[in-house]
Amino acid sequence: MSNLGNIRKALDLAAEKLAKADTFGAVSIMHAAIEQILAYLQKIDMNNHPDSDVTIRFQEDCGEGDEK
């Protein structure tokens, strides 16, 4: 899945969290999505990010998603 597809999934999940009144979960997911958007716009590879404190993982990163 593309970076933009992953961002869409994150925003959909944040909307689900908001619907369940899980504000902290929604804000955490939105923060990660914003990090991903900025990385995409700056053409930074989030798989090899220079700041090791930033880790964004999706199912396909863990071997449970679609293979390329």
C-alpha positions as CSV (number, residue, x, y, z in Angstrom):
1,M,0.0,0.0,0.0
2,S,1.2,3.5,-0.8
3,N,2.1,6.1,1.8
4,L,-1.1,8.0,1.0
5,G,-3.1,4.9,1.4
6,N,-1.6,4.3,4.8
7,I,-2.4,7.9,5.8
8,R,-6.0,7.4,4.7
9,K,-6.2,4.2,6.8
10,A,-4.8,6.1,9.8
11,L,-7.3,8.9,9.4
12,D,-10.2,6.4,9.1
13,L,-9.0,4.7,12.2
14,A,-8.8,8.1,14.0
15,A,-12.4,8.8,13.0
16,E,-13.5,5.4,14.4
17,K,-11.7,6.3,17.7
18,L,-13.5,9.6,17.8
19,A,-16.9,7.9,17.3
20,K,-16.1,5.8,20.3
21,A,-15.1,8.9,22.4
22,D,-11.5,7.7,22.5
23,T,-10.0,11.2,22.1
24,F,-6.5,10.3,23.2
25,G,-6.3,7.4,20.8
26,A,-7.7,9.6,18.0
27,V,-5.2,12.4,18.7
28,S,-2.3,9.9,18.8
29,I,-3.2,8.4,15.5
30,M,-3.7,11.9,13.9
31,H,-0.3,12.9,15.2
32,A,1.3,9.9,13.5
33,A,-0.7,10.7,10.3
34,I,0.6,14.2,10.3
35,E,4.2,13.0,10.7
36,Q,3.6,10.7,7.7
37,I,2.2,13.5,5.6
38,L,5.2,15.8,6.4
39,A,7.6,13.0,5.6
40,Y,5.8,12.4,2.3
41,L,5.9,16.1,1.4
42,Q,9.6,16.3,2.4
43,K,10.4,13.1,0.5
44,I,11.7,11.4,3.6
45,D,11.8,7.6,3.7
46,M,10.0,6.8,7.0
47,N,11.5,3.3,6.9
48,N,15.0,4.9,7.2
49,H,14.2,8.1,9.1
50,P,17.3,9.9,10.5
51,D,15.4,10.5,13.8
52,S,15.2,7.0,15.4
53,D,12.5,8.2,17.8
54,V,10.0,8.2,15.0
55,T,8.5,4.8,14.1
56,I,5.4,4.4,12.1
57,R,4.4,0.8,11.4
58,F,1.6,-0.7,9.4
59,Q,0.4,-4.3,9.0
60,E,2.4,-4.9,5.8
61,D,5.6,-3.9,7.7
62,C,4.9,-6.7,10.1
63,G,4.3,-9.3,7.4
64,E,0.5,-9.4,7.7
65,G,-0.3,-7.1,4.8
66,D,-0.1,-7.3,1.0
67,E,3.3,-8.2,-0.4
68,K,4.7,-5.9,-3.2
